[in-house]
């Protein structure tokens, strides 16, 4: 049986992917904590929900869509946090996710505190 954090992280990841594939940058950003850190190799670091939303807005505006994950690994760190790693593909790019740190919030939902991924092509 899945733990609360496993279920919450998987559910919010599904929400993030649906938002991205719908072209909804604000919906993507809402899946991050207010002070989250996103590190995108080779593009740099984006600190806070506003900067993260700007990144997704720019990317979606350039026509990127249809994100899909494969080889997903979920590691529970404790009852309130888990890390997801995976490979990802989209219509115009692919890469790897080295660390999505999902943290359980007071309302029982998970949000991203850290998101580290690489664009490889």
C-alpha positions in Angstrom: 0.0 0.0 0.0 1.3 3.4 -0.9 2.2 5.9 1.8 0.6 9.3 2.0 3.7 11.0 0.5 3.9 8.5 -2.4 0.2 9.0 -3.3 0.4 12.8 -2.9 3.6 13.1 -5.0 2.2 10.9 -7.8 -1.1 12.8 -7.8 0.5 16.2 -8.0 3.0 15.0 -10.6 0.0 14.0 -12.7 -1.5 17.5 -12.2 1.8 19.1 -13.3 2.0 17.0 -16.4 -1.6 17.7 -17.3 -1.1 21.5 -16.8 2.1 21.4 -19.0 0.4 19.5 -21.7 -2.5 21.9 -21.7 -0.2 24.9 -22.0 -0.9 26.1 -18.5 2.3 27.6 -17.1 0.4 29.0 -14.0 -0.9 25.5 -13.4 2.7 24.1 -13.6 4.0 26.8 -11.2 1.2 26.1 -8.7 2.7 22.6 -8.2 5.8 24.2 -6.6 6.2 25.6 -3.1 6.4 29.5 -3.0 10.2 29.5 -2.4 11.0 26.4 -4.5 14.3 26.0 -6.4 14.3 24.7 -10.0 17.7 23.9 -11.5 17.6 23.4 -15.3 20.8 22.2 -16.9 22.0 24.0 -19.0 19.6 27.0 -18.5 20.3 27.9 -14.9 18.5 28.3 -11.6 15.0 29.6 -11.0 14.1 30.5 -7.4 10.5 31.0 -6.3 7.2 30.3 -8.0 7.2 33.6 -10.0 10.6 32.8 -11.7 9.5 29.2 -12.2 6.3 30.2 -13.9 8.2 32.6 -16.2 10.4 29.7 -17.3 7.4 27.5 -18.1 5.6 30.3 -19.8 8.6 30.9 -22.1 9.0 27.2 -22.8 5.4 26.6 -23.6 5.4 29.8 -25.7 8.1 28.3 -27.8 5.9 25.4 -28.7 7.1 22.7 -26.3 4.4 20.2 -25.2 3.5 16.6 -24.8 5.7 15.8 -21.8 5.9 12.2 -20.8 8.0 10.4 -18.1 9.6 6.9 -18.3 11.6 4.9 -15.9 10.1 6.7 -13.0 11.7 5.9 -9.6 10.1 7.2 -6.4 12.2 7.1 -3.2 10.5 7.9 0.1 12.8 9.9 2.4 10.5 10.2 5.4 6.7 10.4 6.0 6.6 13.9 4.5 9.0 13.9 1.6 9.9 11.8 -1.4 12.2 12.1 -4.5 11.1 11.2 -8.0 13.7 10.7 -10.8 12.9 9.7 -14.4 13.7 10.2 -18.0 11.4 12.6 -19.9 10.5 13.4 -23.5 8.5 16.1 -25.2 7.7 17.0 -28.8 10.9 19.1 -29.1 13.3 17.9 -26.4 14.3 15.1 -24.0 16.3 14.7 -20.9 16.5 13.4 -17.3 15.0 14.4 -14.0 17.7 13.9 -11.4 15.7 15.1 -8.4 12.1 16.2 -7.8 11.8 16.7 -4.1 8.1 16.5 -3.2 7.0 17.6 0.3 3.7 17.0 2.0 1.9 20.2 2.8 -0.5 20.9 5.7 -3.5 20.3 3.4 -2.3 16.8 2.5 -1.2 17.7 -1.0 2.5 17.5 -2.1 4.4 20.4 -3.7 7.8 20.5 -5.3 10.4 22.1 -3.1 13.3 21.3 -5.5 13.2 20.3 -9.1 16.5 19.4 -10.8 16.5 18.3 -14.5 18.6 18.3 -17.6 17.7 19.0 -21.2 19.8 16.7 -23.3 18.4 17.4 -26.8 
